[in-house]
Amino acid sequence: MRTRIIETSICGSLIAPTRNTRQGEPTASGTVLPGVYFFYEMSPIKVEVTETRKPFLGFIVQLCAIIGGIFTVMGMIDASVYHGGKVIRKKLQLGKAD
């Protein structure tokens, strides 16, 4: 199975609105018309996504680490159950179990 390398580049702009107030200019009749003004500051942004394939040896190492971790945790659980049962049996023999 072949794996292809994907390289994607996205170019865009970050738009940051700002808030300003502005005095309107009087018209010929002397009245000021209300208005809404939008001003934006543009900042360039570039996002690059690169997908590559990990080597097979890295997969084997990760697999061995997972299997080793499972054995370690199961060993700890087994030892806890064994020693806990041993302590309870000893207390039952001595008649101290409450």
Disulfide bonds with the S-S distance in Angstrom:
none
